[in-house]
């Protein structure tokens, strides 16, 4: 993972998890979201004690230098 920011937003009685991901250039977006929706979100719900914890994720596109063929 090139970068990740997580914030717990919303009101005290209605929090929501906001995730901003910047995956590596070779990462598969569907695999990244599956990992987030599975163990990562379950851990966040267990840590906060909030079973109905809504979450939103944004994936940023990372640029990388072009491969040179000589």
C-alpha positions as CSV (number, residue, x, y, z in Angstrom):
1,X,0.0,0.0,0.0
2,X,1.5,3.3,-1.0
3,X,-0.7,5.3,1.4
4,X,-3.8,5.1,3.6
5,X,-5.7,7.6,5.7
6,X,-8.6,6.6,8.0
7,X,-10.9,8.9,9.8
8,X,-13.9,8.3,12.1
9,X,-16.4,11.0,11.0
10,X,-20.0,11.9,11.8
11,X,-21.9,12.5,15.0
12,X,-21.3,10.7,18.3
13,X,-24.4,8.7,17.9
14,X,-24.0,8.1,14.2
15,X,-20.3,7.7,13.3
16,X,-19.0,6.6,9.9
17,X,-15.6,5.4,8.8
18,X,-13.9,7.2,5.9
19,X,-10.9,5.6,4.2
20,X,-8.7,7.1,1.5
21,X,-6.4,4.5,-0.1
22,X,-3.5,5.1,-2.5
23,X,-2.6,1.6,-3.7
24,X,0.6,0.6,-5.4
25,X,0.5,0.9,-9.2
26,X,0.4,-2.9,-9.7
27,X,-2.5,-3.5,-7.1
28,X,-5.8,-4.9,-8.3
29,X,-8.6,-2.5,-7.1
30,X,-11.1,-5.4,-6.5
31,X,-8.6,-7.2,-4.3
32,X,-7.9,-4.0,-2.3
33,X,-11.6,-3.4,-1.7
34,X,-12.2,-7.0,-0.7
35,X,-9.4,-6.8,1.9
36,X,-10.9,-3.5,3.2
37,X,-14.4,-4.9,3.3
38,X,-13.3,-8.1,5.0
39,X,-10.8,-8.1,7.9
40,X,-10.1,-4.4,8.0
41,X,-13.7,-3.3,8.4
42,X,-14.4,-6.1,10.9
43,X,-11.4,-5.0,13.0
44,X,-12.7,-1.4,12.9
45,X,-16.1,-2.5,14.0
46,X,-14.7,-4.6,16.8
47,X,-12.4,-1.9,18.0
48,X,-15.1,0.7,18.2
49,X,-17.8,-1.6,19.4
50,X,-20.1,-0.4,16.6
51,X,-21.6,-3.2,14.6
52,X,-23.5,-1.0,12.2
53,X,-20.5,1.1,11.3
54,X,-21.0,2.6,7.8
55,X,-17.8,3.0,5.7
56,X,-16.8,4.8,2.6
57,X,-13.6,4.3,0.6
58,X,-11.9,6.3,-2.0
59,X,-9.1,4.9,-4.1
60,X,-6.6,7.3,-5.6
61,X,-4.7,6.5,-8.8
62,X,-1.0,6.6,-8.3
63,X,1.3,7.4,-11.2
64,X,4.4,5.5,-11.8
65,X,7.3,6.0,-14.3
66,X,6.9,4.2,-17.6
67,X,9.0,1.1,-18.2
68,X,11.8,1.7,-20.6
69,X,12.7,-0.9,-23.2
70,X,16.2,-0.6,-24.6
